[in-house]
Amino acid sequence: MINRRFAKGVREAAFIIVVVLVLVFLYAPTSITFIMSFDPRGYAANFPPVGFTLKWYESFLSDPTLLLGLRNSLIIAAASMVLSLIVAVPPAYIFVRHSFAGKEVLTTLFLSPLIVPGIIAGVALLTFFSSIGFLNSFPNLIIGHVIITFPYVFRVVIASLTGFDRSVEEASLSLGASWIQTLANVTLPLISPALVAGAVMTFAVSMDDLSVSLFLSDTQSFTLPVVLFSLLRAMFSPVIAAASTVLMVGTFVVIAVVEKTVGLDKLLALYQ
């Protein structure tokens, strides 16, 4: 009996140690970045900080290049989110409700951006836009982001519609509503958690993207990750840590909104 209790205690202790190590591995980099953003020292500062300051956030908010990158990132992410919803929902609806030749192949093609490396996608898009003479970087960035974020909406809407009770739609149609009215007043409201989940993932992926944005940016059309990457190539500055913290806080705000409106458990269930 004592040996069994001892073995059980060892297993529980080992489990706790593994969990703690995994949490440290996951959150130590972001935690250190957050802490270093308040370090009053400049370049090549060591951890831990020796004081507290907000001057790096002031520098971030007064840097026109960083602010332009942030503005561009927000605009591109918002546009990608809206366009991905518009482009992905109709084919997802058709794929769930109808059977036709080549359906599996098309599904694989629509989901393929999820497995194509970002660098390959960036080079391919740059080559394509150059070959057709379309060199306006800002629209190119939006198109590129829609291509890489489209599968997230497509996948989650398919998952939601697959488990959808079609008798509700049939009841609406039998009561005299048109197909458009049923779609707008019944189907879309009932799959709204999937739409919110897809929108959140699209916005987050677009804000975080570097590989595609790096190849499609120019001197005026660039995103915040591209600016931060360029700064890191030259030197490390706590301003980069401050900008990264702003992005992290923005992500947490989005997560909080999703938790209040949809619920993270429902959102994660749609991606399983």
C-alpha positions in Angstrom: 0.0 0.0 0.0 2.8 2.4 0.9 4.6 1.6 -2.3 1.5 2.3 -4.4 1.0 5.7 -2.6 4.6 6.5 -3.1 4.4 5.6 -6.8 1.2 7.7 -7.2 2.9 10.6 -5.5 5.9 10.4 -7.8 3.7 10.3 -10.9 1.7 13.3 -9.7 4.9 15.2 -8.9 6.4 14.3 -12.3 3.2 15.5 -14.0 3.3 18.8 -12.2 7.0 19.3 -13.1 6.3 18.6 -16.8 3.4 21.0 -16.9 5.4 23.7 -15.2 8.3 23.2 -17.6 6.0 23.3 -20.6 4.4 26.5 -19.4 7.8 28.1 -18.8 8.8 27.1 -22.3 5.7 28.6 -23.8 5.5 31.8 -21.9 9.0 32.7 -20.9 9.9 34.5 -24.2 6.8 36.7 -24.2 7.1 37.4 -20.5 10.8 38.5 -20.9 9.8 40.6 -23.9 7.1 42.3 -21.8 9.4 42.9 -18.9 12.3 44.3 -21.1 9.9 46.8 -22.7 10.1 48.7 -19.4 13.9 48.6 -19.0 15.4 52.1 -18.9 18.6 50.8 -20.5 19.1 50.8 -24.2 20.9 48.6 -26.6 22.3 45.2 -25.4 20.6 45.5 -22.0 20.8 42.4 -19.9 18.0 40.7 -18.0 16.6 41.5 -15.5 15.9 45.2 -15.8 17.4 47.7 -13.4 14.5 50.1 -13.3 11.1 51.1 -14.9 10.4 53.5 -17.7 7.7 54.1 -20.3 10.0 55.9 -22.7 10.2 53.0 -25.2 6.4 53.1 -25.6 6.7 56.9 -26.1 9.3 56.2 -28.8 7.0 53.7 -30.4 4.0 56.1 -30.4 6.2 58.9 -31.9 8.0 56.8 -34.5 6.2 57.5 -37.9 7.5 54.3 -39.5 6.3 52.0 -36.7 2.9 53.8 -36.6 2.5 53.6 -40.3 3.3 49.8 -40.1 0.7 49.4 -37.3 -1.9 51.3 -39.3 -1.2 49.3 -42.4 -1.4 46.0 -40.4 -4.7 47.0 -38.9 -6.2 48.0 -42.3 -4.9 44.9 -44.1 -6.0 42.6 -41.3 -9.5 44.1 -41.2 -9.8 44.0 -45.0 -8.6 40.4 -45.1 -11.0 39.4 -42.4 -14.0 40.9 -44.3 -13.0 39.6 -47.7 -12.2 36.1 -46.3 -15.7 35.9 -44.9 -17.2 37.0 -48.1 -15.1 34.7 -50.3 -15.1 31.6 -48.0 -18.7 31.3 -46.8 -20.5 30.6 -50.1 -18.2 27.8 -51.3 -18.3 26.3 -47.8 -22.1 26.3 -47.9 -22.1 24.7 -51.4 -19.5 22.0 -50.4 -21.6 20.9 -47.4 -25.0 21.0 -49.1 -24.1 19.5 -52.5 -22.2 16.6 -53.9 -20.4 16.9 -57.2 -17.4 15.5 -59.1 -14.0 16.8 -57.9 -15.3 18.0 -54.6 -12.5 16.3 -52.6 -9.9 17.8 -54.9 -11.3 21.3 -54.7 -11.5 21.0 -50.9 -7.8 20.0 -50.8 -6.9 23.0 -53.0 -8.9 25.4 -50.9 -7.1 24.2 -47.7 -3.6 24.0 -49.3 -2.5 27.4 -48.1 -2.4 26.0 -44.6 0.4 23.6 -45.5 2.3 25.7 -48.1 5.4 27.4 -46.4 4.9 31.1 -46.1 8.2 31.9 -47.9 7.1 29.8 -50.9 3.7 31.5 -50.9 5.4 34.9 -50.7 7.8 34.2 -53.6 5.0 32.7 -55.7 2.8 35.8 -55.2 5.6 38.2 -55.9 6.4 36.3 -59.1 2.8 36.2 -60.2 2.1 39.9 -59.5 5.3 40.9 -61.3 4.5 38.7 -64.3 1.1 40.4 -64.8 2.5 43.9 -64.1 0.4 44.5 -61.0 2.9 46.2 -58.8 0.7 48.2 -56.4 1.9 46.7 -53.1 -1.0 47.6 -50.8 -3.7 45.7 -52.8 -1.1 42.9 -53.3 -0.7 42.7 -49.5 -4.5 42.4 -49.1 -4.8 39.8 -51.8 -1.9 37.8 -50.4 -3.4 37.9 -46.8 -6.8 36.8 -48.1 -5.2 33.8 -49.8 -3.4 32.7 -46.6 -6.4 33.4 -44.3 -9.2 32.1 -46.5 -8.7 28.4 -45.4 -9.4 29.3 -41.7 -12.8 30.6 -42.5 -13.5 27.9 -45.0 -12.6 25.1 -42.6 -14.5 26.4 -39.6 -17.7 27.2 -41.6 -17.7 23.7 -43.1 -17.4 22.2 -39.6 -20.3 24.3 -38.4 -22.6 23.6 -41.3 -21.8 19.9 -41.1 -23.4 19.6 -37.7 -26.2 22.1 -38.6 -29.8 21.0 -38.1 -31.4 21.5 -41.6 -34.9 21.0 -40.2 -34.7 24.6 -39.0 -34.1 25.8 -42.6 -36.9 23.5 -43.9 -39.3 24.9 -41.4 -38.5 28.5 -42.5 -39.0 27.6 -46.1 -42.2 25.8 -45.4 -43.5 28.9 -43.7 -43.1 30.9 -46.8 -39.6 32.4 -46.4 -37.5 32.6 -49.5 -34.1 30.9 -49.7 -32.3 34.3 -49.3 -34.5 35.2 -46.3 -33.8 31.8 -44.7 -30.1 32.2 -45.3 -30.0 35.7 -43.9 -32.3 35.2 -40.9 -31.8 31.6 -40.0 -28.6 30.0 -41.3 -26.1 32.8 -40.8 -27.3 33.7 -37.3 -27.1 30.1 -36.2 -23.5 29.7 -37.5 -22.4 33.1 -36.2 -20.0 31.5 -33.7 -18.2 29.9 -36.6 -18.1 33.2 -38.4 -16.7 34.9 -35.3 -14.1 32.2 -34.9 -13.1 32.5 -38.5 -12.9 36.2 -38.3 -10.7 36.1 -35.2 -8.3 33.6 -36.7 -8.1 35.6 -39.9 -7.4 38.8 -38.1 -4.8 37.2 -35.9 -3.0 35.4 -38.7 -3.0 38.5 -40.9 -1.6 40.7 -38.1 1.2 38.2 -37.3 2.2 37.4 -40.9 5.7 38.1 -41.9 6.7 35.7 -44.7 4.1 36.8 -47.3 4.2 40.5 -46.3 8.0 40.6 -46.5 7.9 39.8 -50.2 5.0 42.1 -51.1 6.0 45.2 -49.2 7.6 48.4 -50.5 8.8 51.6 -49.0 5.3 52.9 -48.3 3.2 49.7 -48.1 4.5 47.5 -45.3 3.2 45.9 -42.1 4.4 46.2 -38.5 6.0 42.7 -38.4 8.1 43.7 -41.5 9.2 46.9 -39.7 10.2 45.0 -36.6 12.0 42.4 -38.6 14.0 45.1 -40.4 14.9 46.7 -37.1 16.0 43.4 -35.6 18.4 42.9 -38.5 20.2 46.1 -37.7 20.1 46.1 -33.8 18.0 45.2 -30.8 16.1 48.1 -29.2 13.6 48.0 -26.4 11.3 49.9 -28.8 10.9 46.5 -30.5 9.9 44.9 -27.2 7.4 47.8 -26.6 5.9 47.3 -30.1 5.7 43.5 -29.5 4.0 44.1 -26.2 1.4 46.3 -27.9 0.6 43.5 -30.3 0.4 41.0 -27.5 -2.0 43.2 -25.5 -4.1 43.7 -28.6 -4.3 39.9 -29.0 -5.4 39.5 -25.4 -8.1 42.1 -25.9 -9.4 40.2 -28.9 -9.4 36.9 -26.9 -11.3 38.7 -24.1 -13.9 39.9 -26.5 -14.3 36.5 -28.0 -14.6 34.9 -24.6 -17.4 37.4 -23.7 -19.3 37.1 -27.0 -18.8 33.5 -28.2 -16.7 31.6 -25.6 -13.3 30.2 -26.2 -14.5 26.7 -25.6 -16.9 27.0 -28.5 -14.3 28.6 -30.7 -11.7 25.9 -30.1 -14.3 23.2 -30.6 -15.0 24.5 -34.1 -11.3 23.9 -35.0 -11.1 20.4 -33.7 
